Amino acid sequence: MTTHGHATAPPATTVGPSGSSASSAGSGTADGRLAWADVAKGGCIVLVLLWHVIMKNYLQLDWRLDVPVAGAWGTLGELLLPMRMPLFFTISGMFAAAAVHRPWRSVGRSRVARLLYLYGVWLLIHTAVLALAPDFPTERATGPGELLIQLTVTPSNLWYLYALALYFTLAKTLRRVHPAVLLVAAGVLNAVASAGLLDTPGNRAGLYQNLVFFLAGLHLRRYVERWARAVSLQRLLLAAVAYAVVLVAVTATGTGRLPGVGPLVSVVAVAFGIAVAVRLVRRPAIGQPFAALGRQTLPIYVIHMPVLALLHRLVADPIANLSDPARLALSLGYPFSLTVLVLALSLGVHRVLLAVRAGWLFDLPKGRTAIRPDDAPPNDSTKETTCPAQIHPDRPAQRSM
């Protein structure tokens, strides 16, 4: 999700082993954005929606099929799980690299207060709307006590906003601790949580598991950008093969729950996701729509769950009453079609809310600087920097107290 202003990548041109030029088209654009990062965020938000459509709607419907179509969609969603949120948080960490060295008075509002405000406002909205769809399978507060828990220690489906505020606070507070120490500690937390060795009610598992990727994006930004600049077709194919091999090996051996396996799979997945995004930048017909989504992830992220919940209530009985051939035909492309519909409705609701002057739903009121809708978050972002900042991958950002 896109919580950011946009850090400027230095122009660079790298020629890969194939002779293809990994130019600034893949690393940055004239307006100071990392083009591939926008594409990656757009892809990630689509994957977030697809996962929720599959798990919270598609697999809950009464398809009564004799062929494993539903199982195939469920497997596809699970195969992409190691990539979508780790890649989101890696990018968010990259765009926080300069902000952690700025004074609290210049970043506390945009990086912490704004995110917690948005989390609280939309948690109340989600709680109210989800009450209209009691059969929709998702976490929701059913009383004041549960609402307080979701506001504090066990975040709801909006946990990405909560996590970004928490991660940034930790990163800034601990900025003088050696990055290796932070990364090792966060990696151990990920490994322990991924192995099921910690109690992880609600969405607390995601909170534990993704800190390491935020910190990696923040402290290892130069290496992430170096990989992005070096991506060629051969490297993309190698990354794809590596991801496929790792997934097959983990599935075949049943080692996915062993400590350390989960984060290693996600590292390979993030490298693959970045490579895909870099290559898509060079295919404007595909890359530009994803980049456009990547600049609007906040409204998509906060609106899509209530939209999906209401659609679930509307379609469950009609689908169950279809004939067998009709249900089979519908089941084949249903997750993709519903994902597109939810995406379009979320953006439409966002436009309507802005038109009726409800912009306070997407930004902390009375801010000193207005936040454009395309500067927002994933599972994103919100605003990654309070102002565009020049980041040089080979020169550390200047520290400020």
Secondary structure, DSSP 8 states (H G I E B T S, - for coil): -------B-----EE-TTS-EE-HHHH--TTS--HHHHHHHHHHHHHHHHHHHHHHTGGGS----SS-HHHHHHHHHHHTHHHHHHHHHHHHHHHTTTGGGS-HHHHHIIIIIHHHHHHHHHHHHHHHHHTT-TTS-S----SHHHHHHHHHTS--TTHHHHHHHHHHHHHHHTTTS-HHHHHHHHHHHHHHHHTT-S---TTHHHHHHSHHHHHHHHHSHHHHHHHHHH--HHHHHHHHHHHHHHHHHHHHHT-TTSTTHHHHHHHHHHHHHHHHHHHHHT-HHHHHHHHHHHTBHHHHHHHHHHHHHHHHHHHHHHHHTS-HHHHHHHHHHHHHHHHHHHHHHHHHHHHHHHHTT-GGGSS-TT-SS---GGGB-------S-SS--B--TTS------
